[in-house]
C-alpha cells in the first residue's frame, strides 16, 4: 500500500527532472556560443522552388520565359540557432527572381532574393552559408503569336415552348502567344457551354478555354498564352407568348369602367422575346382613357401597339382599333332651389340672388331617374372675394346627396350680393346658408 501511495510522487519528480534538464539544455545552448551568445548550427534545405516575377513585363516586350534551360529549384545551407533550424520548413522559404528588367532574348543569369513567410525567420536570424547556385539561369525567348478560331460546344436544352437564339461569345477569335512548337499545332480554341436542363431564361457563363489540333486532339496548354483566360458566353432564351391588348380607364361619378363596352381589334398579338423579360407579362396596355370623354357618345380610337423592349411582334400588326361606348348612359335636366355658400369673407353678409337652377346630370337610366331637385345643392364659392362688396356672379359647384352614382356636366354660376351686416336688404332674404340648408 505504501508503494502505491508513492507512485504519483515519483511521476511528479521524474517530470520535474525532465523539465529542469530541458531548461538547463536551453540555457547552455543560448549562452555557450561565441561571446556568450547562442550556439549556431547549419542546415541544408533542398529543392526550394524558384518563383519568377514580372513575367507581364516580358510579355509587353514580346518576350517569354522558357522552362527549358531555366533553373527551377535551389538548395540553401542556412546557419542559425538549433531552435530556429529545427522549426524551419521548406514552405517557410521563398526564393524569387525579378524578370521586369529583362529586355532581350537569350540565356541570362539573374540574382535572387531569399524571403521568409514567418517573421521568426529573417536574414538577421538566419544566414546563408552556401547555395547550389549563386545566380539563377533563365532562358528568355522571343514571343510568337497566332490568331485562332473560337468554337463553342453547347450542352443541355431549353424548355418546351421556349426557343434559343444564337450563342454570343466575348471572343470569336483568340490571339495566342508562345513558342512556335507550342502554338503551331493549335487549330482552334474551344469552350463548353452547359446551359442545363429545360432552360427557361437567358444563360450567361464565364468559360475556360481548351486548345485542339486539326485532328480534334486536346493539346496541353502549358506553353500557350491566350489573350484572355476565359470567354463570356451568352445564350438568349426566348419565349413566344400571346399577349392581350387592353385599355386602362380613369373613372368619374356617373362614368364607371363597369359600364363600358370596349372592343379592341386585334384582341391579342403574338410576341417573341427574352423569357426572363416576358415571364410575368400577359398583356399590353394601349393607353389610359378618361371616361368623361365618352359622356357625349361613343367613339373609335386608333393606338400604336408598343411591344416590350427587346421583343419582336410576330403578328405584324402595329396598330389597334378601339371601339368605346357606355352600355347604359342617359342624361337629364334637374331643377333645384337648394343653394348655399362657403368661404364667406370675414365680417360680411351674403345674399344669394339666384332662386333656382337647372343642372345637367348623367349616368345609367336607373341612377338618373332616382335623382330629384332636392338631392342637388348649388354651392357658391366666395374664396376670391375677400374684401369685395356688391353684387357678383361667382362660380358654383353641385353637390349630390342622393347616394346614387351620377355625374354633373356643364359649369355653373350664381349671383350673390356681398354687403356689410348693417346694410338694409335684410338678412332674412338670404337663401340657404351653410347652417340652415332648407329641408324638403
C-alpha positions as CSV (number, residue, x, y, z in Angstrom):
1,X,0.0,0.0,0.0
2,X,2.9,2.3,0.8
3,X,4.5,1.8,-2.6
4,X,1.2,2.6,-4.3
5,X,1.0,5.9,-2.5
6,X,4.5,6.9,-3.6
7,X,3.8,6.3,-7.4
8,X,2.3,9.8,-8.2
9,X,5.1,11.5,-6.3
10,X,7.7,9.6,-8.2
11,X,6.0,10.6,-11.5
12,X,6.0,14.2,-10.4
13,X,9.7,14.1,-9.6
14,X,10.5,12.4,-12.9
15,X,8.6,15.1,-14.9
16,X,10.2,17.9,-12.9
17,X,13.7,16.4,-13.6
18,X,13.0,16.3,-17.3
19,X,11.8,19.9,-17.3
20,X,14.8,21.1,-15.4
21,X,17.1,19.3,-17.8
22,X,15.4,20.9,-20.7
23,X,15.8,24.4,-19.1
24,X,19.4,23.7,-18.5
25,X,20.0,22.5,-22.0
26,X,18.2,25.5,-23.5
27,X,20.3,27.9,-21.3
28,X,23.6,26.3,-22.2
29,X,22.5,26.3,-25.9
30,X,21.8,30.0,-25.8
31,X,24.9,31.1,-23.8
32,X,27.7,28.8,-24.7
33,X,28.4,30.3,-28.1
34,X,30.9,32.9,-29.1
35,X,30.9,36.0,-26.8
36,X,28.3,34.3,-24.6
37,X,25.7,34.1,-27.3
38,X,23.6,31.2,-28.5
39,X,25.2,28.2,-30.3
40,X,24.6,28.1,-34.0
41,X,24.3,25.2,-36.4
42,X,23.9,24.7,-40.1
43,X,21.2,23.0,-42.0
44,X,20.7,22.4,-45.8
45,X,17.2,22.7,-47.3
46,X,16.9,21.2,-50.7
47,X,14.6,21.6,-53.8
48,X,13.3,25.0,-52.8
49,X,11.1,26.3,-55.8
50,X,12.3,29.4,-57.5
51,X,9.5,31.9,-58.2
52,X,9.8,34.2,-61.2
53,X,8.0,37.5,-61.0
54,X,7.5,40.3,-63.6
55,X,6.5,38.0,-66.5
56,X,3.9,40.5,-67.6
57,X,6.7,42.9,-68.3
58,X,8.3,40.3,-70.5
59,X,5.1,39.8,-72.5
60,X,4.9,43.6,-73.0
61,X,8.3,43.4,-74.6
62,X,7.4,40.5,-76.8
63,X,9.4,38.1,-74.7
64,X,8.7,35.0,-72.6
65,X,10.4,32.7,-70.1
66,X,11.1,29.2,-71.3
67,X,11.1,26.3,-68.8
68,X,13.8,24.5,-70.7
69,X,17.2,25.9,-69.6
70,X,15.8,27.8,-66.7
71,X,16.6,27.0,-63.0
72,X,13.5,25.9,-61.2
73,X,14.9,24.9,-57.7
74,X,17.7,25.8,-55.4
75,X,19.4,24.2,-52.4
76,X,20.3,26.5,-49.5
77,X,22.6,25.9,-46.5
78,X,21.5,28.2,-43.6
79,X,23.1,28.9,-40.3
80,X,21.1,29.7,-37.2
81,X,20.2,28.5,-33.7
82,X,19.3,24.9,-33.3
83,X,15.9,26.1,-32.1
84,X,15.1,28.1,-35.3
85,X,16.6,25.4,-37.7
86,X,14.5,22.7,-36.0
87,X,11.3,24.7,-36.7
88,X,12.3,25.7,-40.3
89,X,10.5,24.1,-43.2
90,X,10.9,24.3,-47.0
91,X,7.5,26.1,-47.2
92,X,8.8,28.8,-44.9
93,X,11.4,29.9,-47.6
94,X,10.7,31.8,-50.8
95,X,13.3,32.4,-53.4
96,X,12.2,35.0,-56.0
97,X,13.8,36.3,-59.3
98,X,12.5,39.5,-60.8
99,X,12.2,39.5,-64.6
100,X,10.9,43.0,-65.0
101,X,14.2,44.4,-66.2
102,X,14.9,41.8,-68.8
103,X,14.7,43.3,-72.3
104,X,16.4,40.8,-74.6
105,X,16.2,37.1,-75.6
106,X,18.8,34.5,-74.7
107,X,20.2,32.6,-71.7
108,X,21.0,35.0,-68.8
109,X,21.8,34.9,-65.1
110,X,19.9,36.9,-62.6
111,X,20.3,37.4,-58.9
112,X,17.7,36.0,-56.5
113,X,16.2,37.2,-53.2
114,X,15.6,35.0,-50.1
115,X,12.4,35.7,-48.2
116,X,10.7,34.0,-45.2
117,X,7.0,33.6,-44.7
118,X,7.3,33.5,-40.9
119,X,8.6,36.6,-39.1
120,X,10.6,34.4,-36.7
121,X,13.0,33.7,-39.6
122,X,14.8,36.6,-41.1
123,X,18.1,37.4,-42.6
124,X,19.2,38.6,-39.2
125,X,18.3,35.3,-37.5
126,X,19.4,33.0,-40.4
127,X,22.5,33.4,-42.5
128,X,23.0,31.9,-46.0
129,X,26.2,29.9,-45.8
130,X,26.1,28.1,-49.1
131,X,23.8,27.5,-52.1
132,X,23.6,25.2,-55.0
133,X,23.6,28.2,-57.4
134,X,24.6,31.8,-56.8
135,X,22.6,33.2,-59.6
136,X,19.6,31.9,-61.4
137,X,19.9,30.9,-65.0
138,X,16.9,32.0,-67.2
139,X,16.2,31.2,-70.8
140,X,14.4,34.1,-72.4
141,X,12.8,33.7,-75.9
142,X,11.0,35.9,-78.3
143,X,7.3,35.6,-78.2
144,X,5.3,34.4,-81.3
145,X,1.6,34.9,-81.8
146,X,-1.2,33.5,-83.9
147,X,-5.0,34.1,-84.2
148,X,-7.2,31.0,-83.9
149,X,-11.0,30.5,-84.2
150,X,-13.1,30.0,-81.0
151,X,-15.7,27.2,-81.2
152,X,-18.4,26.6,-78.6
153,X,-19.9,23.2,-77.8
154,X,-23.4,23.6,-76.4
155,X,-24.7,21.1,-73.8
156,X,-28.3,21.0,-72.4
157,X,-31.6,22.1,-73.7
158,X,-34.3,24.8,-73.5
159,X,-37.7,24.0,-72.1
160,X,-40.7,23.1,-74.2
161,X,-42.3,26.3,-75.6
162,X,-39.1,28.2,-75.5
163,X,-36.5,28.8,-78.2
164,X,-32.9,29.7,-78.2
165,X,-31.1,32.5,-80.1
166,X,-27.6,32.5,-81.4
167,X,-24.8,32.0,-78.9
168,X,-22.9,35.2,-78.2
169,X,-19.2,34.9,-77.3
170,X,-17.0,37.7,-76.0
171,X,-14.3,36.4,-78.4
172,X,-15.0,34.7,-81.7
173,X,-11.2,34.6,-82.4
174,X,-8.4,34.4,-79.9
175,X,-4.8,35.7,-80.1
176,X,-2.4,33.1,-78.6
177,X,1.3,33.6,-77.9
178,X,4.2,31.2,-77.2
179,X,7.0,29.3,-78.9
180,X,6.3,28.0,-82.4
181,X,6.4,24.4,-81.3
182,X,3.7,25.1,-78.8
183,X,1.3,27.3,-80.8
184,X,1.8,26.0,-84.3
185,X,-0.1,22.7,-83.6
186,X,-3.2,24.7,-82.4
187,X,-6.0,24.5,-84.9
188,X,-8.8,26.1,-82.8
189,X,-9.8,27.1,-79.3
190,X,-12.9,25.6,-77.7
191,X,-15.3,26.3,-74.8
192,X,-18.0,24.1,-73.5
193,X,-21.3,25.8,-72.6
194,X,-23.6,23.8,-70.4
195,X,-27.0,25.5,-70.1
196,X,-28.5,22.8,-68.0
197,X,-31.8,21.0,-68.5
198,X,-35.0,22.8,-69.6
199,X,-33.6,26.4,-69.5
200,X,-36.3,29.0,-69.3
201,X,-34.3,32.1,-69.4
202,X,-31.1,33.6,-70.9
203,X,-28.0,31.8,-69.7
204,X,-24.6,33.6,-69.3
205,X,-21.3,32.0,-68.1
206,X,-17.6,32.5,-67.9
207,X,-16.0,29.5,-69.7
208,X,-12.5,28.1,-69.5
209,X,-10.6,27.6,-72.8
210,X,-9.1,24.5,-74.3
211,X,-7.0,24.1,-77.4
212,X,-7.2,21.4,-80.1
213,X,-5.2,20.4,-83.1
214,X,-6.5,19.8,-86.6
215,X,-7.4,16.2,-85.7
216,X,-9.5,17.4,-82.7
217,X,-7.0,16.2,-80.2
218,X,-6.8,18.1,-76.9
219,X,-3.4,19.9,-76.5
220,X,-1.6,20.7,-73.3
221,X,-1.8,24.4,-72.9
222,X,1.3,25.0,-70.7
223,X,3.2,26.8,-73.4
224,X,0.2,28.5,-74.9
225,X,-0.6,32.0,-73.6
226,X,-4.0,33.3,-74.8
227,X,-5.0,37.0,-74.7
228,X,-7.9,36.0,-72.3
229,X,-8.1,33.3,-69.7
230,X,-11.9,32.9,-70.0
231,X,-14.6,33.6,-72.6
232,X,-18.0,35.0,-71.7
233,X,-20.8,33.0,-73.4
234,X,-24.4,34.1,-73.5
235,X,-27.4,32.1,-75.0
236,X,-30.5,34.2,-75.3
237,X,-33.6,32.1,-74.5
238,X,-36.8,33.3,-76.0
239,X,-40.4,32.5,-75.3
240,X,-43.4,33.0,-77.7
241,X,-46.4,34.4,-75.9
242,X,-49.9,35.7,-76.9
243,X,-50.5,39.0,-75.1
244,X,-53.9,40.6,-74.7
245,X,-54.3,44.2,-75.7
246,X,-56.1,46.3,-73.1
247,X,-57.0,49.8,-72.0
248,X,-56.7,51.5,-68.7
249,X,-59.6,53.7,-67.7
250,X,-59.9,56.8,-65.5
251,X,-63.4,56.7,-63.9
252,X,-65.6,59.5,-62.6
253,X,-69.0,59.7,-61.0
254,X,-71.6,58.6,-63.5
255,X,-68.8,57.3,-65.8
256,X,-67.5,54.0,-64.5
257,X,-65.5,51.2,-66.2
258,X,-68.1,48.6,-65.3
259,X,-70.5,50.4,-67.6
260,X,-68.1,50.5,-70.6
261,X,-68.2,48.4,-73.8
262,X,-64.6,48.1,-75.0
263,X,-63.9,46.3,-78.2
264,X,-60.2,46.0,-79.3
265,X,-59.2,44.8,-82.7
266,X,-57.0,42.7,-82.7
267,X,-57.7,41.4,-79.2
268,X,-54.2,39.8,-78.9
269,X,-50.9,39.8,-80.6
270,X,-48.1,37.2,-80.6
271,X,-44.7,38.3,-79.5
272,X,-41.3,36.6,-79.0
273,X,-38.7,37.9,-76.5
274,X,-36.4,37.1,-73.7
275,X,-38.0,34.6,-71.4
276,X,-37.0,36.4,-68.3
277,X,-38.5,39.6,-69.6
278,X,-41.8,38.1,-70.6
279,X,-42.2,35.7,-67.7
280,X,-44.7,37.9,-65.8
281,X,-46.1,39.8,-68.9
282,X,-49.6,38.8,-70.0
283,X,-50.9,42.0,-71.7
284,X,-50.0,45.3,-73.4
285,X,-51.7,48.5,-72.3
286,X,-52.5,50.7,-75.2
287,X,-53.5,53.9,-73.4
288,X,-55.1,55.4,-70.3
289,X,-58.5,56.8,-71.3
290,X,-60.6,59.3,-69.3
291,X,-64.2,58.0,-69.4
292,X,-65.7,61.5,-69.1
293,X,-64.8,61.9,-72.8
294,X,-67.5,59.2,-73.6
295,X,-70.4,61.0,-71.9
296,X,-71.4,62.7,-75.2
297,X,-71.3,59.4,-77.0
298,X,-69.0,56.5,-78.0
299,X,-66.0,56.7,-80.3
300,X,-63.4,54.8,-82.3
301,X,-59.8,55.3,-81.4
302,X,-56.5,54.0,-83.0
303,X,-53.4,53.3,-81.0
304,X,-49.9,52.1,-81.9
305,X,-49.0,48.7,-80.4
306,X,-45.8,49.0,-78.4
307,X,-44.3,45.7,-77.5
308,X,-41.9,45.3,-74.5
309,X,-38.4,46.4,-75.2
310,X,-36.3,43.7,-76.8
311,X,-39.3,41.7,-78.0
312,X,-40.5,41.1,-81.5
313,X,-44.0,41.4,-82.7
314,X,-44.6,38.2,-84.6
315,X,-48.2,39.1,-85.6
316,X,-47.0,42.0,-87.8
317,X,-49.9,44.2,-86.6
318,X,-48.6,47.5,-85.4
319,X,-51.9,49.5,-84.7
320,X,-55.0,48.6,-82.7
321,X,-58.5,50.0,-83.2
322,X,-60.5,50.5,-80.0
323,X,-64.3,51.0,-80.0
324,X,-65.6,52.5,-76.8
325,X,-69.2,53.2,-75.6
326,X,-71.3,53.0,-72.5
327,X,-73.6,50.1,-72.1
328,X,-76.3,52.3,-70.4
329,X,-75.9,56.1,-70.4
330,X,-78.6,58.8,-70.3
331,X,-78.7,62.4,-69.2
332,X,-81.4,64.6,-67.7
333,X,-82.1,68.2,-66.6
334,X,-83.0,68.6,-62.9
335,X,-84.1,71.9,-61.3
336,X,-83.1,72.7,-57.8
337,X,-83.8,75.6,-55.4
338,X,-81.2,74.5,-52.9
339,X,-78.3,76.9,-52.5
340,X,-75.6,77.6,-50.0
341,X,-72.3,79.4,-50.0
342,X,-68.9,78.8,-48.5
343,X,-65.7,80.8,-47.8
344,X,-67.6,83.9,-46.7
345,X,-65.4,87.0,-46.3
346,X,-64.8,87.9,-42.6
347,X,-67.4,90.3,-41.3
348,X,-69.5,90.2,-44.4
349,X,-73.1,89.2,-45.1
350,X,-74.2,87.4,-48.3
351,X,-77.5,87.3,-50.2
352,X,-77.9,84.7,-52.9
353,X,-80.0,86.3,-55.7
354,X,-80.4,83.2,-57.9
355,X,-83.6,81.4,-56.8
356,X,-83.4,78.2,-58.8
357,X,-81.0,76.4,-61.2
358,X,-81.3,73.7,-63.8
359,X,-78.5,71.1,-63.5
360,X,-77.5,68.6,-66.2
361,X,-76.8,65.1,-64.8
362,X,-75.7,61.9,-66.5
363,X,-75.4,58.2,-65.6
364,X,-77.3,55.0,-66.0
365,X,-81.0,55.3,-66.7
366,X,-81.9,53.9,-63.2
367,X,-79.4,56.2,-61.4
368,X,-80.6,59.4,-63.3
369,X,-84.2,58.6,-62.6
370,X,-83.6,58.3,-58.9
371,X,-82.3,61.9,-58.6
372,X,-84.6,64.8,-57.8
373,X,-84.1,68.5,-57.3
374,X,-83.9,68.0,-53.6
375,X,-80.8,65.8,-53.9
376,X,-78.8,68.6,-55.6
377,X,-77.3,71.7,-53.8
378,X,-75.7,74.6,-55.6
379,X,-72.6,75.7,-53.6
380,X,-71.3,79.2,-54.3
381,X,-67.6,79.7,-53.6
382,X,-66.6,83.1,-52.3
383,X,-62.9,82.4,-51.7
384,X,-61.9,85.0,-54.3
385,X,-64.0,87.9,-52.8
386,X,-62.2,88.5,-49.6
387,X,-62.7,92.3,-49.4
388,X,-65.3,92.8,-52.1
389,X,-68.8,94.5,-51.6
390,X,-71.6,94.5,-54.1
391,X,-73.3,92.0,-56.5
392,X,-71.2,89.5,-58.4
393,X,-71.6,86.4,-60.5
394,X,-69.5,83.7,-58.7
395,X,-68.6,80.1,-59.7
396,X,-70.6,77.3,-58.2
397,X,-70.3,73.5,-57.8
398,X,-73.1,71.0,-57.5
399,X,-73.3,68.6,-54.6
400,X,-75.2,65.3,-54.9
401,X,-76.7,63.9,-51.7
402,X,-78.8,61.2,-53.4
403,X,-76.3,58.4,-52.8
404,X,-76.5,57.2,-56.4
405,X,-73.7,57.3,-58.9
406,X,-74.4,60.2,-61.2
407,X,-72.1,62.8,-62.8
408,X,-72.6,66.5,-63.3
409,X,-71.9,68.1,-66.7
410,X,-71.5,71.8,-67.5
411,X,-70.3,74.7,-65.4
412,X,-72.5,76.8,-63.1
413,X,-72.6,80.3,-61.7
414,X,-74.9,82.1,-59.2
415,X,-75.4,85.8,-58.4
416,X,-74.7,87.0,-54.9
417,X,-74.6,90.3,-53.1
418,X,-71.8,90.8,-50.6
419,X,-72.6,93.5,-48.0
420,X,-71.9,94.8,-44.6
421,X,-74.1,93.2,-42.0
422,X,-75.7,96.6,-41.1
423,X,-76.8,97.2,-44.7
424,X,-80.5,97.2,-45.5
425,X,-81.8,94.4,-47.6
426,X,-82.4,92.3,-44.5
427,X,-80.5,89.2,-43.8
428,X,-83.8,87.3,-43.8
429,X,-83.8,87.5,-47.7
430,X,-80.6,85.5,-47.8
431,X,-81.2,82.0,-49.1
432,X,-79.8,78.8,-47.6
433,X,-76.6,79.2,-45.7
434,X,-74.2,76.5,-44.6
435,X,-76.1,76.4,-41.3
436,X,-79.7,76.5,-42.5
437,X,-80.0,74.3,-45.6
438,X,-83.8,74.0,-46.1
439,X,-85.5,70.7,-45.6
440,X,-87.8,69.4,-48.3
